């Protein structure tokens, strides 16, 4: 299991978070679903297929999360899939998952329908087929009433981030605000350190932010809550130390190679440039870099342009 898979399953598989997602999907954002109405179901039985006599192969395709939802007037199965990038074959995967679920219910004497939600973390907002019609095209007119358009509810985390006010779960709302600010890395760091985003997150929520937004922050293994403001400030201090060391080392190297007098001048300039490049790579703002290095705004912009080429 990948790191991003584990992080999303731990957070978005929480009953309070799923209840808020269901409020959005089924009830237009009205706070209706209670976490007590949701029961997580155990993992599905691993299917073993015979490929030829005496040889077998396991079918390891399993949905990420499966819940039972008591609507008050009946039961629903809720399948939740979490995708870093969209998968054009997801409709067919969902069909395999649902076949197993229906088999399990029938063998146990249960009867309930299944709602599938696929939550994508694709930064490019790319869409993929969410139903058979989108995969294979419209059915011929004569066959319309005899074909079933099987599919799922497709969501994108960055689209949801624009509608964070519709979600009842406070921590889900905060996570969506992080993703909203993630479109601009400098603004993200600024929003965290200046308190515009919530300072404290649960460890599960902080891990989602750290893994998807590539935040190199300290998340203690035993901590239940993470102070994001402190974590980002510590991260910035380490960036500064790293940048200064790289700059000094570069300056010393050039000082030896280019001759004492000329080398010192070139070394000092390259030390500053190396430091600026490091700070740019860590998403420091232009004004912060000017303040830390003493460089002009023109110089920082010029270096920024060269690093982007």
C-alpha angles and dihedrals in degrees: 000000000000124000094248091048092053094045094051094044092052094050106031091040091064111112093231091053094045091047089056091049090051090049088056097044100040106024106030094251098310112142098248111125117079121206088234088066090063126078121182113227124219121257118285121262111265110249118222118200128194111232094182136344109305094003125098138181131198120231100222098180107123131164116248099238135003125191138176113227119203103207093184091249098053145330130283129188113226118203117195123195123185118200130186088198130016117266117212091204095053093110090061092045090052089052090055091049092049093048089058092046093050090048090052093048094047093049089051095046094250129140122195139129125242129233115195123203121189114194114196126200093193108144092206092059088230113175126221133189110290097180141027092257090060091048100045105018130242117329117247110269093249091057100043097102093044098053127076119217100221118193152121142250108266120205132176120210093220091052090049089049089067089057100043092133089069094065121092098199106090096208093047087052090052092049090051089052089054091053090047090055091043089081086079114037095197091051090047093056091043092049091052098045095043094049100248088123122051111278099212126052133171113260091252092053093045090052091054089054094044096049099043098037095040093235109171095212135145112255110178115223093227099042118108093192130035125209098220094188092056092043092054093045090052089048091053092049090053090049090053093049091047092048094049092050092049091048094049092047091050091048093051092048094052091043090062097040100046101042129270104280099032091037093056092053094045091042093054092049093047091047089058092044092050090049091049092049090052093050091047090052089053093053098249113164123251093251092048091052092049090050094048098043105028089233123142122253089245091056093049092049091049092052091045090055093051092051091052094054 
